[in-house]
Amino acid sequence: MNGPGPLDLRLLILLLAGVVVGYIVYKHPDAGVALTVAVGVVTLLYLLMGSGGSGSPPPR
């Protein structure tokens, strides 16, 4: 029996990072910025994780 694949773990990390960053920023009065920051962090992590360390864009 295999454990969760790397895509499943990546998805969990991305969701967790988005939730944590969104919550931290939301606690400040500039609540409108919370969504933008969370999306930016998730996008950056997705691009970094998807490159496989080679610097190339994620595979399609």
C-alpha distance matrix in Angstrom:
0.0 3.8 6.7 9.8 11.5 15.0 16.8 15.4 16.4 19.7 20.5 20.1 22.3 24.8 25.1 25.5 28.1 30.0 30.2 31.4 33.9 35.1 35.7 37.6 39.8 40.3 41.9 44.7 47.5 46.5 43.8 44.2 42.9 39.6 38.0 39.2 37.9 34.5 34.2 35.5 33.0 30.0 31.4 32.1 28.6 27.2 29.5 28.8 25.0 25.2 27.5 25.1 27.9 30.1 32.3 31.8 31.1 27.6 26.6 27.3
3.8 0.0 3.8 6.7 7.9 11.3 13.3 12.2 13.1 16.2 17.3 17.1 19.1 21.5 22.2 22.7 25.0 26.9 27.5 28.6 30.9 32.3 33.1 34.8 36.9 37.7 39.3 42.0 44.8 43.6 41.1 41.4 39.9 36.7 35.0 36.0 34.7 31.3 31.0 32.1 29.6 26.7 28.0 28.5 25.0 23.6 25.8 25.1 21.3 21.5 23.8 21.3 24.2 26.4 28.6 28.1 27.4 24.0 23.2 24.1
6.7 3.8 0.0 3.8 6.3 9.3 11.4 9.6 9.9 13.4 14.4 13.8 15.7 18.4 18.9 19.2 21.6 23.6 24.0 25.0 27.4 28.8 29.5 31.2 33.4 34.1 35.7 38.4 41.2 40.2 37.7 38.2 36.6 33.4 31.9 33.0 31.5 28.1 28.0 29.2 26.6 23.7 25.4 25.8 22.3 21.1 23.7 22.8 19.1 19.7 22.3 20.1 22.7 25.3 27.2 27.0 26.2 22.8 22.5 23.6
9.8 6.7 3.8 0.0 3.8 6.7 8.0 5.9 6.7 10.0 10.8 10.5 12.7 15.0 15.6 16.2 18.6 20.3 20.9 22.2 24.4 25.7 26.6 28.4 30.4 31.1 32.9 35.5 38.2 37.0 34.5 34.8 33.2 30.0 28.4 29.5 28.2 24.7 24.4 25.7 23.3 20.2 21.8 22.6 19.1 17.8 20.5 20.0 16.2 16.8 19.7 17.9 20.8 23.4 24.8 24.5 23.3 19.8 19.8 20.7
11.5 7.9 6.3 3.8 0.0 3.8 5.4 5.4 6.6 8.8 10.1 11.1 12.7 14.5 15.8 16.9 18.6 20.3 21.6 22.9 24.6 25.9 27.4 29.0 30.6 31.6 33.7 36.0 38.6 37.1 34.7 34.6 32.9 30.0 28.1 28.7 27.5 24.3 23.6 24.5 22.2 19.2 20.2 20.8 17.4 15.7 18.0 17.5 13.8 13.8 16.6 14.7 17.8 20.1 21.7 21.1 20.0 16.6 16.2 17.4
15.0 11.3 9.3 6.7 3.8 0.0 3.8 5.4 5.1 6.0 8.5 9.9 10.5 12.1 14.2 15.2 16.3 18.1 19.9 20.9 22.2 23.9 25.6 26.9 28.3 29.7 31.8 33.8 36.5 34.8 32.7 32.5 30.4 27.7 26.0 26.2 24.8 21.8 21.1 21.6 19.2 16.4 17.2 17.4 14.0 12.5 14.6 13.8 10.0 10.4 13.1 11.3 14.3 16.8 18.2 17.9 17.0 13.7 14.0 15.7
16.8 13.3 11.4 8.0 5.4 3.8 0.0 3.8 5.5 5.0 6.1 8.6 9.9 10.4 12.2 14.1 15.2 16.3 18.2 19.9 21.0 22.1 24.1 25.7 26.8 27.9 30.3 32.3 34.7 32.8 30.5 30.1 28.3 25.6 23.5 23.9 22.9 19.8 18.6 19.5 17.6 14.3 15.0 15.9 12.9 10.6 13.1 13.3 9.8 9.4 12.8 12.1 15.3 17.5 18.2 17.4 15.7 12.1 12.4 13.3
15.4 12.2 9.6 5.9 5.4 5.4 3.8 0.0 3.8 5.5 5.2 6.3 8.8 10.0 10.7 12.3 14.3 15.4 16.6 18.4 20.1 21.0 22.5 24.4 25.9 26.6 28.9 31.2 33.7 32.1 29.6 29.5 28.0 25.0 23.1 24.0 22.9 19.5 18.8 20.3 18.1 14.8 16.3 17.5 14.3 12.6 15.6 15.8 12.3 12.7 16.1 15.4 18.4 20.9 21.5 21.0 19.1 15.6 16.0 16.6
16.4 13.1 9.9 6.7 6.6 5.1 5.5 3.8 0.0 3.8 5.4 5.1 6.2 8.6 9.9 10.5 12.2 14.2 15.4 16.4 18.2 19.7 21.0 22.5 24.2 25.4 27.3 29.6 32.3 30.9 28.7 28.9 27.1 24.0 22.6 23.3 21.7 18.5 18.4 19.3 16.6 13.8 15.7 16.2 12.6 11.8 14.9 14.2 10.8 12.2 15.4 14.3 16.7 19.7 20.4 20.5 19.1 16.0 17.1 18.4
19.7 16.2 13.4 10.0 8.8 6.0 5.0 5.5 3.8 0.0 3.8 5.4 5.1 6.1 8.5 9.8 10.5 12.1 14.2 15.3 16.3 17.9 19.8 21.1 22.3 23.7 26.0 27.9 30.5 28.7 26.7 26.5 24.5 21.7 20.1 20.4 18.9 15.9 15.3 16.0 13.5 10.6 12.1 12.5 9.1 8.0 11.1 10.7 7.5 9.0 12.3 12.0 14.4 17.2 17.3 17.4 15.8 12.8 14.5 15.8
20.5 17.3 14.4 10.8 10.1 8.5 6.1 5.2 5.4 3.8 0.0 3.8 5.5 5.1 6.1 8.5 9.9 10.5 12.2 14.2 15.4 16.2 18.1 20.0 21.1 21.9 24.4 26.5 28.8 27.1 24.7 24.5 22.8 20.0 18.0 18.8 17.8 14.4 13.7 15.2 13.2 9.8 11.6 13.1 10.2 8.7 12.3 12.9 10.2 11.1 14.7 15.0 17.6 20.1 19.9 19.5 17.3 14.2 15.6 16.1
20.1 17.1 13.8 10.5 11.1 9.9 8.6 6.3 5.1 5.4 3.8 0.0 3.8 5.5 5.2 6.0 8.5 9.9 10.6 12.1 14.2 15.2 16.4 18.3 20.0 20.7 22.7 25.2 27.8 26.5 24.0 24.4 22.9 19.6 18.2 19.5 18.1 14.5 14.8 16.5 13.9 11.0 13.7 14.9 11.7 11.3 15.0 14.9 12.3 14.0 17.4 17.3 19.5 22.4 22.3 22.5 20.5 17.6 19.2 19.8
22.3 19.1 15.7 12.7 12.7 10.5 9.9 8.8 6.2 5.1 5.5 3.8 0.0 3.8 5.5 5.1 6.0 8.5 9.9 10.5 12.0 13.9 15.3 16.4 18.1 19.5 21.4 23.5 26.3 25.0 23.0 23.4 21.4 18.3 17.3 18.1 16.1 12.9 13.5 14.4 11.3 9.1 12.0 12.3 8.9 9.6 13.0 12.3 10.1 12.7 15.6 15.6 17.2 20.3 20.0 20.7 19.0 16.7 18.9 20.1
24.8 21.5 18.4 15.0 14.5 12.1 10.4 10.0 8.6 6.1 5.1 5.5 3.8 0.0 3.8 5.5 5.2 6.1 8.6 10.0 10.6 11.9 14.1 15.5 16.4 17.7 20.1 22.0 24.4 22.7 20.6 20.6 18.5 15.7 14.2 14.8 13.2 9.9 10.0 11.1 8.5 5.6 8.6 9.6 6.8 7.1 10.8 11.0 9.6 11.5 14.7 15.6 17.2 19.9 19.0 19.4 17.2 15.0 17.4 18.2
25.1 22.2 18.9 15.6 15.8 14.2 12.2 10.7 9.9 8.5 6.1 5.2 5.5 3.8 0.0 3.8 5.5 5.1 6.1 8.6 10.0 10.4 12.1 14.3 15.4 16.0 18.4 20.6 23.0 21.5 19.0 19.2 17.8 14.5 13.0 14.5 13.3 9.6 10.2 12.4 10.2 7.5 10.8 12.5 10.3 10.4 14.1 14.8 13.3 14.9 18.3 19.2 20.9 23.6 22.7 22.8 20.4 18.0 20.1 20.4
25.5 22.7 19.2 16.2 16.9 15.2 14.1 12.3 10.5 9.8 8.5 6.0 5.1 5.5 3.8 0.0 3.8 5.4 5.2 6.1 8.5 9.8 10.6 12.3 14.2 15.1 16.8 19.3 22.1 21.1 18.8 19.8 18.1 14.6 14.1 15.8 13.8 10.3 12.1 13.7 10.8 9.3 12.9 13.8 11.3 12.4 16.0 15.8 14.4 16.8 19.8 20.3 21.6 24.7 23.9 24.6 22.6 20.4 22.8 23.5
28.1 25.0 21.6 18.6 18.6 16.3 15.2 14.3 12.2 10.5 9.9 8.5 6.0 5.2 5.5 3.8 0.0 3.8 5.5 5.2 6.0 8.2 9.9 10.7 12.1 13.8 15.7 17.6 20.5 19.2 17.4 18.1 15.9 12.7 12.5 13.4 10.9 7.9 9.9 10.7 7.5 6.8 10.6 10.8 8.7 10.8 13.8 13.4 12.9 15.6 18.1 19.1 19.8 22.8 21.6 22.7 20.8 19.2 22.0 23.0
30.0 26.9 23.6 20.3 20.3 18.1 16.3 15.4 14.2 12.1 10.5 9.9 8.5 6.1 5.1 5.4 3.8 0.0 3.8 5.6 5.4 5.8 8.4 10.0 10.6 11.7 14.3 16.0 18.4 16.8 14.6 15.0 13.1 9.8 9.0 10.3 8.5 4.9 6.9 8.8 6.7 5.7 9.4 10.7 9.6 11.0 14.1 14.7 14.5 16.5 19.2 20.7 21.7 24.4 22.7 23.3 21.0 19.4 22.2 22.6
30.2 27.5 24.0 20.9 21.6 19.9 18.2 16.6 15.4 14.2 12.2 10.6 9.9 8.6 6.1 5.2 5.5 3.8 0.0 3.8 5.6 5.1 6.0 8.6 10.0 10.2 12.3 14.8 17.3 16.4 13.8 15.0 13.8 10.0 9.8 12.2 10.6 7.3 9.9 12.1 10.2 9.4 13.1 14.5 13.2 14.5 17.8 18.2 17.7 19.8 22.7 23.9 25.0 27.8 26.3 27.0 24.6 22.8 25.4 25.7
31.4 28.6 25.0 22.2 22.9 20.9 19.9 18.4 16.4 15.3 14.2 12.1 10.5 10.0 8.6 6.1 5.2 5.6 3.8 0.0 3.8 5.5 5.2 6.2 8.7 9.8 11.0 13.4 16.5 16.0 14.1 15.8 14.1 10.6 11.5 13.4 10.8 8.4 11.7 12.9 10.3 10.7 14.4 14.8 13.5 15.7 18.6 18.3 18.1 20.8 23.2 24.2 24.8 27.8 26.4 27.6 25.6 24.2 27.0 27.8
33.9 30.9 27.4 24.4 24.6 22.2 21.0 20.1 18.2 16.3 15.4 14.2 12.0 10.6 10.0 8.5 6.0 5.4 5.6 3.8 0.0 3.8 5.5 5.2 6.2 8.4 10.2 11.6 14.6 13.4 12.0 13.3 11.0 7.9 9.2 10.3 7.4 5.7 9.4 10.0 7.8 9.3 12.6 12.7 12.3 14.8 17.2 17.1 17.7 20.2 22.3 23.8 24.0 26.8 25.0 26.2 24.2 23.3 26.4 27.2
35.1 32.3 28.8 25.7 25.9 23.9 22.1 21.0 19.7 17.9 16.2 15.2 13.9 11.9 10.4 9.8 8.2 5.8 5.1 5.5 3.8 0.0 3.8 5.6 5.3 5.9 8.7 10.4 12.7 11.4 9.2 10.4 8.9 5.2 6.3 8.6 6.9 5.0 8.5 10.3 9.3 10.2 13.2 14.3 14.3 16.1 18.7 19.3 19.8 21.8 24.2 26.0 26.6 29.1 27.1 27.9 25.5 24.4 27.3 27.6
35.7 33.1 29.5 26.6 27.4 25.6 24.1 22.5 21.0 19.8 18.1 16.4 15.3 14.1 12.1 10.6 9.9 8.4 6.0 5.2 5.5 3.8 0.0 3.8 5.5 4.9 6.4 9.2 11.9 11.8 9.6 12.0 11.1 7.5 9.4 12.1 10.3 8.7 12.3 14.0 12.6 13.5 16.8 17.7 17.2 19.2 21.9 22.2 22.4 24.7 27.2 28.6 29.2 31.9 30.2 31.1 28.9 27.6 30.5 30.8
37.6 34.8 31.2 28.4 29.0 26.9 25.7 24.4 22.5 21.1 20.0 18.3 16.4 15.5 14.3 12.3 10.7 10.0 8.6 6.2 5.2 5.6 3.8 0.0 3.8 5.5 5.5 7.5 10.9 11.0 10.0 12.7 11.0 8.1 11.0 12.7 10.1 9.7 13.5 14.2 12.6 14.4 17.5 17.6 17.4 19.9 22.3 22.1 22.7 25.4 27.4 28.8 28.8 31.7 29.8 31.2 29.3 28.4 31.5 32.2
39.8 36.9 33.4 30.4 30.6 28.3 26.8 25.9 24.2 22.3 21.1 20.0 18.1 16.4 15.4 14.2 12.1 10.6 10.0 8.7 6.2 5.3 5.5 3.8 0.0 3.8 5.4 5.7 8.5 7.7 7.0 9.3 7.4 5.1 8.6 9.9 7.7 8.4 11.9 12.4 11.8 14.0 16.6 16.9 17.5 19.9 21.8 22.1 23.2 25.5 27.4 29.2 29.2 31.7 29.4 30.7 28.6 28.1 31.3 31.8
40.3 37.7 34.1 31.1 31.6 29.7 27.9 26.6 25.4 23.7 21.9 20.7 19.5 17.7 16.0 15.1 13.8 11.7 10.2 9.8 8.4 5.9 4.9 5.5 3.8 0.0 3.8 5.3 7.2 7.1 4.9 8.0 7.8 5.2 8.3 10.7 9.8 9.8 13.1 14.5 14.3 15.7 18.4 19.4 19.8 21.7 24.0 24.6 25.4 27.5 29.7 31.6 32.0 34.4 32.2 33.1 30.7 29.9 32.9 33.0
41.9 39.3 35.7 32.9 33.7 31.8 30.3 28.9 27.3 26.0 24.4 22.7 21.4 20.1 18.4 16.8 15.7 14.3 12.3 11.0 10.2 8.7 6.4 5.5 5.4 3.8 0.0 3.8 6.6 8.3 7.4 11.0 10.9 8.8 12.1 14.3 12.9 13.0 16.5 17.6 16.9 18.7 21.5 22.1 22.3 24.5 26.8 27.0 27.8 30.2 32.3 33.9 34.1 36.7 34.6 35.8 33.7 32.9 35.9 36.3
44.7 42.0 38.4 35.5 36.0 33.8 32.3 31.2 29.6 27.9 26.5 25.2 23.5 22.0 20.6 19.3 17.6 16.0 14.8 13.4 11.6 10.4 9.2 7.5 5.7 5.3 3.8 0.0 3.8 5.6 6.5 9.8 9.4 8.7 12.4 13.8 12.5 13.7 17.0 17.5 17.3 19.6 21.9 22.3 23.0 25.5 27.3 27.6 28.8 31.1 32.9 34.8 34.7 37.1 34.7 36.0 34.0 33.6 36.8 37.1
47.5 44.8 41.2 38.2 38.6 36.5 34.7 33.7 32.3 30.5 28.8 27.8 26.3 24.4 23.0 22.1 20.5 18.4 17.3 16.5 14.6 12.7 11.9 10.9 8.5 7.2 6.6 3.8 0.0 3.8 5.5 8.5 9.2 9.7 13.0 14.3 13.9 15.5 18.2 18.9 19.5 21.6 23.6 24.3 25.4 27.6 29.2 29.9 31.3 33.3 35.1 37.3 37.2 39.4 36.8 37.9 35.7 35.4 38.5 38.6
46.5 43.6 40.2 37.0 37.1 34.8 32.8 32.1 30.9 28.7 27.1 26.5 25.0 22.7 21.5 21.1 19.2 16.8 16.4 16.0 13.4 11.4 11.8 11.0 7.7 7.1 8.3 5.6 3.8 0.0 3.8 5.5 5.7 7.3 10.3 11.0 11.0 13.2 15.4 15.9 17.0 19.2 20.8 21.5 23.1 25.0 26.5 27.4 29.0 30.8 32.5 34.9 34.8 36.8 34.0 35.0 32.6 32.5 35.7 35.7
43.8 41.1 37.7 34.5 34.7 32.7 30.5 29.6 28.7 26.7 24.7 24.0 23.0 20.6 19.0 18.8 17.4 14.6 13.8 14.1 12.0 9.2 9.6 10.0 7.0 4.9 7.4 6.5 5.5 3.8 0.0 3.8 5.4 5.3 7.9 9.7 10.3 11.4 13.6 15.0 16.0 17.6 19.4 20.7 21.9 23.5 25.4 26.5 27.7 29.3 31.4 33.8 34.1 36.2 33.6 34.2 31.6 31.1 34.1 33.8
44.2 41.4 38.2 34.8 34.6 32.5 30.1 29.5 28.9 26.5 24.5 24.4 23.4 20.6 19.2 19.8 18.1 15.0 15.0 15.8 13.3 10.4 12.0 12.7 9.3 8.0 11.0 9.8 8.5 5.5 3.8 0.0 3.8 5.5 6.6 7.6 9.4 11.0 12.2 13.6 15.4 16.8 18.0 19.6 21.3 22.5 24.1 25.7 27.1 28.3 30.3 32.9 33.4 35.1 32.3 32.6 29.9 29.6 32.4 31.9
42.9 39.9 36.6 33.2 32.9 30.4 28.3 28.0 27.1 24.5 22.8 22.9 21.4 18.5 17.8 18.1 15.9 13.1 13.8 14.1 11.0 8.9 11.1 11.0 7.4 7.8 10.9 9.4 9.2 5.7 5.4 3.8 0.0 3.8 5.6 5.3 6.2 8.6 10.1 10.6 12.3 14.4 15.4 16.5 18.4 20.0 21.3 22.6 24.3 25.7 27.4 30.0 30.2 31.9 29.1 29.7 27.2 27.1 30.2 30.1
39.6 36.7 33.4 30.0 30.0 27.7 25.6 25.0 24.0 21.7 20.0 19.6 18.3 15.7 14.5 14.6 12.7 9.8 10.0 10.6 7.9 5.2 7.5 8.1 5.1 5.2 8.8 8.7 9.7 7.3 5.3 5.5 3.8 0.0 3.8 5.5 5.3 6.1 8.6 9.9 10.7 12.3 14.2 15.5 16.7 18.3 20.1 21.3 22.5 24.1 26.2 28.5 28.9 30.9 28.4 29.1 26.5 26.0 29.0 28.9
38.0 35.0 31.9 28.4 28.1 26.0 23.5 23.1 22.6 20.1 18.0 18.2 17.3 14.2 13.0 14.1 12.5 9.0 9.8 11.5 9.2 6.3 9.4 11.0 8.6 8.3 12.1 12.4 13.0 10.3 7.9 6.6 5.6 3.8 0.0 3.8 5.5 5.2 6.1 8.5 10.0 10.6 12.1 14.2 15.5 16.3 18.3 20.0 21.0 22.1 24.4 26.9 27.7 29.6 27.0 27.2 24.4 23.6 26.4 26.0
39.2 36.0 33.0 29.5 28.7 26.2 23.9 24.0 23.3 20.4 18.8 19.5 18.1 14.8 14.5 15.8 13.4 10.3 12.2 13.4 10.3 8.6 12.1 12.7 9.9 10.7 14.3 13.8 14.3 11.0 9.7 7.6 5.3 5.5 3.8 0.0 3.8 5.5 5.3 6.1 8.7 10.0 10.5 12.2 14.3 15.3 16.5 18.3 19.9 20.9 22.7 25.6 26.0 27.6 24.7 25.0 22.3 22.1 25.0 24.8
37.9 34.7 31.5 28.2 27.5 24.8 22.9 22.9 21.7 18.9 17.8 18.1 16.1 13.2 13.3 13.8 10.9 8.5 10.6 10.8 7.4 6.9 10.3 10.1 7.7 9.8 12.9 12.5 13.9 11.0 10.3 9.4 6.2 5.3 5.5 3.8 0.0 3.8 5.5 5.0 6.2 8.6 9.8 10.5 12.3 14.1 15.4 16.5 18.2 19.8 21.5 24.0 24.1 26.0 23.3 24.1 21.7 21.6 24.8 25.2
34.5 31.3 28.1 24.7 24.3 21.8 19.8 19.5 18.5 15.9 14.4 14.5 12.9 9.9 9.6 10.3 7.9 4.9 7.3 8.4 5.7 5.0 8.7 9.7 8.4 9.8 13.0 13.7 15.5 13.2 11.4 11.0 8.6 6.1 5.2 5.5 3.8 0.0 3.8 5.4 5.2 6.2 8.5 10.0 10.7 12.2 14.3 15.5 16.4 18.0 20.2 22.5 23.1 25.2 22.9 23.5 21.0 20.2 23.2 23.4
34.2 31.0 28.0 24.4 23.6 21.1 18.6 18.8 18.4 15.3 13.7 14.8 13.5 10.0 10.2 12.1 9.9 6.9 9.9 11.7 9.4 8.5 12.3 13.5 11.9 13.1 16.5 17.0 18.2 15.4 13.6 12.2 10.1 8.6 6.1 5.3 5.5 3.8 0.0 3.8 5.5 5.2 6.0 8.5 9.9 10.4 12.2 14.2 15.2 16.1 18.4 21.0 21.9 23.6 21.1 21.2 18.3 17.6 20.4 20.3
35.5 32.1 29.2 25.7 24.5 21.6 19.5 20.3 19.3 16.0 15.2 16.5 14.4 11.1 12.4 13.7 10.7 8.8 12.1 12.9 10.0 10.3 14.0 14.2 12.4 14.5 17.6 17.5 18.9 15.9 15.0 13.6 10.6 9.9 8.5 6.1 5.0 5.4 3.8 0.0 3.8 5.5 5.1 6.1 8.6 9.8 10.7 12.3 14.2 15.3 16.8 19.6 19.9 21.5 18.8 19.2 16.7 16.7 20.0 20.4
33.0 29.6 26.6 23.3 22.2 19.2 17.6 18.1 16.6 13.5 13.2 13.9 11.3 8.5 10.2 10.8 7.5 6.7 10.2 10.3 7.8 9.3 12.6 12.6 11.8 14.3 16.9 17.3 19.5 17.0 16.0 15.4 12.3 10.7 10.0 8.7 6.2 5.2 5.5 3.8 0.0 3.8 5.5 5.2 6.1 8.5 10.0 10.6 12.1 14.0 15.7 17.9 18.1 20.3 18.0 18.9 16.8 16.4 19.8 20.7
30.0 26.7 23.7 20.2 19.2 16.4 14.3 14.8 13.8 10.6 9.8 11.0 9.1 5.6 7.5 9.3 6.8 5.7 9.4 10.7 9.3 10.2 13.5 14.4 14.0 15.7 18.7 19.6 21.6 19.2 17.6 16.8 14.4 12.3 10.6 10.0 8.6 6.2 5.2 5.5 3.8 0.0 3.8 5.5 5.2 6.0 8.6 9.9 10.4 11.9 14.3 16.4 17.4 19.6 17.6 18.0 15.5 14.3 17.3 18.0
31.4 28.0 25.4 21.8 20.2 17.2 15.0 16.3 15.7 12.1 11.6 13.7 12.0 8.6 10.8 12.9 10.6 9.4 13.1 14.4 12.6 13.2 16.8 17.5 16.6 18.4 21.5 21.9 23.6 20.8 19.4 18.0 15.4 14.2 12.1 10.5 9.8 8.5 6.0 5.1 5.5 3.8 0.0 3.8 5.5 5.0 6.2 8.6 9.9 10.4 12.4 15.2 16.2 17.7 15.3 15.2 12.5 11.8 15.0 15.5
32.1 28.5 25.8 22.6 20.8 17.4 15.9 17.5 16.2 12.5 13.1 14.9 12.3 9.6 12.5 13.8 10.8 10.7 14.5 14.8 12.7 14.3 17.7 17.6 16.9 19.4 22.1 22.3 24.3 21.5 20.7 19.6 16.5 15.5 14.2 12.2 10.5 10.0 8.5 6.1 5.2 5.5 3.8 0.0 3.8 5.4 5.2 6.2 8.6 9.9 11.0 13.7 13.8 15.5 13.0 13.8 11.8 11.9 15.5 16.9
28.6 25.0 22.3 19.1 17.4 14.0 12.9 14.3 12.6 9.1 10.2 11.7 8.9 6.8 10.3 11.3 8.7 9.6 13.2 13.5 12.3 14.3 17.2 17.4 17.5 19.8 22.3 23.0 25.4 23.1 21.9 21.3 18.4 16.7 15.5 14.3 12.3 10.7 9.9 8.6 6.1 5.2 5.5 3.8 0.0 3.8 5.5 5.0 5.9 8.3 10.1 11.9 12.4 14.8 13.1 14.1 12.4 11.5 15.0 16.7
27.2 23.6 21.1 17.8 15.7 12.5 10.6 12.6 11.8 8.0 8.7 11.3 9.6 7.1 10.4 12.4 10.8 11.0 14.5 15.7 14.8 16.1 19.2 19.9 19.9 21.7 24.5 25.5 27.6 25.0 23.5 22.5 20.0 18.3 16.3 15.3 14.1 12.2 10.4 9.8 8.5 6.0 5.0 5.4 3.8 0.0 3.8 5.5 5.2 5.8 8.5 10.7 12.3 14.2 12.6 12.6 10.2 8.6 11.7 13.0
29.5 25.8 23.7 20.5 18.0 14.6 13.1 15.6 14.9 11.1 12.3 15.0 13.0 10.8 14.1 16.0 13.8 14.1 17.8 18.6 17.2 18.7 21.9 22.3 21.8 24.0 26.8 27.3 29.2 26.5 25.4 24.1 21.3 20.1 18.3 16.5 15.4 14.3 12.2 10.7 10.0 8.6 6.2 5.2 5.5 3.8 0.0 3.8 5.6 5.2 6.2 9.4 10.4 11.5 9.4 9.3 7.1 6.7 10.4 12.3
28.8 25.1 22.8 20.0 17.5 13.8 13.3 15.8 14.2 10.7 12.9 14.9 12.3 11.0 14.8 15.8 13.4 14.7 18.2 18.3 17.1 19.3 22.2 22.1 22.1 24.6 27.0 27.6 29.9 27.4 26.5 25.7 22.6 21.3 20.0 18.3 16.5 15.5 14.2 12.3 10.6 9.9 8.6 6.2 5.0 5.5 3.8 0.0 3.8 5.6 5.6 7.7 7.7 9.8 8.2 9.5 8.7 8.6 12.2 14.8
25.0 21.3 19.1 16.2 13.8 10.0 9.8 12.3 10.8 7.5 10.2 12.3 10.1 9.6 13.3 14.4 12.9 14.5 17.7 18.1 17.7 19.8 22.4 22.7 23.2 25.4 27.8 28.8 31.3 29.0 27.7 27.1 24.3 22.5 21.0 19.9 18.2 16.4 15.2 14.2 12.1 10.4 9.9 8.6 5.9 5.2 5.6 3.8 0.0 3.8 5.6 6.2 7.8 10.4 10.0 10.7 9.8 8.2 11.2 13.8
25.2 21.5 19.7 16.8 13.8 10.4 9.4 12.7 12.2 9.0 11.1 14.0 12.7 11.5 14.9 16.8 15.6 16.5 19.8 20.8 20.2 21.8 24.7 25.4 25.5 27.5 30.2 31.1 33.3 30.8 29.3 28.3 25.7 24.1 22.1 20.9 19.8 18.0 16.1 15.3 14.0 11.9 10.4 9.9 8.3 5.8 5.2 5.6 3.8 0.0 3.8 5.6 8.2 9.6 9.2 8.5 7.0 4.6 7.4 10.1
27.5 23.8 22.3 19.7 16.6 13.1 12.8 16.1 15.4 12.3 14.7 17.4 15.6 14.7 18.3 19.8 18.1 19.2 22.7 23.2 22.3 24.2 27.2 27.4 27.4 29.7 32.3 32.9 35.1 32.5 31.4 30.3 27.4 26.2 24.4 22.7 21.5 20.2 18.4 16.8 15.7 14.3 12.4 11.0 10.1 8.5 6.2 5.6 5.6 3.8 0.0 3.8 5.4 5.9 5.5 5.3 5.3 5.0 8.0 11.3
25.1 21.3 20.1 17.9 14.7 11.3 12.1 15.4 14.3 12.0 15.0 17.3 15.6 15.6 19.2 20.3 19.1 20.7 23.9 24.2 23.8 26.0 28.6 28.8 29.2 31.6 33.9 34.8 37.3 34.9 33.8 32.9 30.0 28.5 26.9 25.6 24.0 22.5 21.0 19.6 17.9 16.4 15.2 13.7 11.9 10.7 9.4 7.7 6.2 5.6 3.8 0.0 3.8 5.5 7.2 7.7 8.7 7.8 9.5 13.1
27.9 24.2 22.7 20.8 17.8 14.3 15.3 18.4 16.7 14.4 17.6 19.5 17.2 17.2 20.9 21.6 19.8 21.7 25.0 24.8 24.0 26.6 29.2 28.8 29.2 32.0 34.1 34.7 37.2 34.8 34.1 33.4 30.2 28.9 27.7 26.0 24.1 23.1 21.9 19.9 18.1 17.4 16.2 13.8 12.4 12.3 10.4 7.7 7.8 8.2 5.4 3.8 0.0 3.8 5.6 7.9 10.0 10.3 12.5 16.2
30.1 26.4 25.3 23.4 20.1 16.8 17.5 20.9 19.7 17.2 20.1 22.4 20.3 19.9 23.6 24.7 22.8 24.4 27.8 27.8 26.8 29.1 31.9 31.7 31.7 34.4 36.7 37.1 39.4 36.8 36.2 35.1 31.9 30.9 29.6 27.6 26.0 25.2 23.6 21.5 20.3 19.6 17.7 15.5 14.8 14.2 11.5 9.8 10.4 9.6 5.9 5.5 3.8 0.0 3.8 5.5 8.6 9.9 11.7 15.4
32.3 28.6 27.2 24.8 21.7 18.2 18.2 21.5 20.4 17.3 19.9 22.3 20.0 19.0 22.7 23.9 21.6 22.7 26.3 26.4 25.0 27.1 30.2 29.8 29.4 32.2 34.6 34.7 36.8 34.0 33.6 32.3 29.1 28.4 27.0 24.7 23.3 22.9 21.1 18.8 18.0 17.6 15.3 13.0 13.1 12.6 9.4 8.2 10.0 9.2 5.5 7.2 5.6 3.8 0.0 3.8 6.6 9.0 11.6 14.9
31.8 28.1 27.0 24.5 21.1 17.9 17.4 21.0 20.5 17.4 19.5 22.5 20.7 19.4 22.8 24.6 22.7 23.3 27.0 27.6 26.2 27.9 31.1 31.2 30.7 33.1 35.8 36.0 37.9 35.0 34.2 32.6 29.7 29.1 27.2 25.0 24.1 23.5 21.2 19.2 18.9 18.0 15.2 13.8 14.1 12.6 9.3 9.5 10.7 8.5 5.3 7.7 7.9 5.5 3.8 0.0 3.8 6.6 8.5 11.7
31.1 27.4 26.2 23.3 20.0 17.0 15.7 19.1 19.1 15.8 17.3 20.5 19.0 17.2 20.4 22.6 20.8 21.0 24.6 25.6 24.2 25.5 28.9 29.3 28.6 30.7 33.7 34.0 35.7 32.6 31.6 29.9 27.2 26.5 24.4 22.3 21.7 21.0 18.3 16.7 16.8 15.5 12.5 11.8 12.4 10.2 7.1 8.7 9.8 7.0 5.3 8.7 10.0 8.6 6.6 3.8 0.0 3.8 6.4 8.9
27.6 24.0 22.8 19.8 16.6 13.7 12.1 15.6 16.0 12.8 14.2 17.6 16.7 15.0 18.0 20.4 19.2 19.4 22.8 24.2 23.3 24.4 27.6 28.4 28.1 29.9 32.9 33.6 35.4 32.5 31.1 29.6 27.1 26.0 23.6 22.1 21.6 20.2 17.6 16.7 16.4 14.3 11.8 11.9 11.5 8.6 6.7 8.6 8.2 4.6 5.0 7.8 10.3 9.9 9.0 6.6 3.8 0.0 3.8 6.5
26.6 23.2 22.5 19.8 16.2 14.0 12.4 16.0 17.1 14.5 15.6 19.2 18.9 17.4 20.1 22.8 22.0 22.2 25.4 27.0 26.4 27.3 30.5 31.5 31.3 32.9 35.9 36.8 38.5 35.7 34.1 32.4 30.2 29.0 26.4 25.0 24.8 23.2 20.4 20.0 19.8 17.3 15.0 15.5 15.0 11.7 10.4 12.2 11.2 7.4 8.0 9.5 12.5 11.7 11.6 8.5 6.4 3.8 0.0 3.8
27.3 24.1 23.6 20.7 17.4 15.7 13.3 16.6 18.4 15.8 16.1 19.8 20.1 18.2 20.4 23.5 23.0 22.6 25.7 27.8 27.2 27.6 30.8 32.2 31.8 33.0 36.3 37.1 38.6 35.7 33.8 31.9 30.1 28.9 26.0 24.8 25.2 23.4 20.3 20.4 20.7 18.0 15.5 16.9 16.7 13.0 12.3 14.8 13.8 10.1 11.3 13.1 16.2 15.4 14.9 11.7 8.9 6.5 3.8 0.0
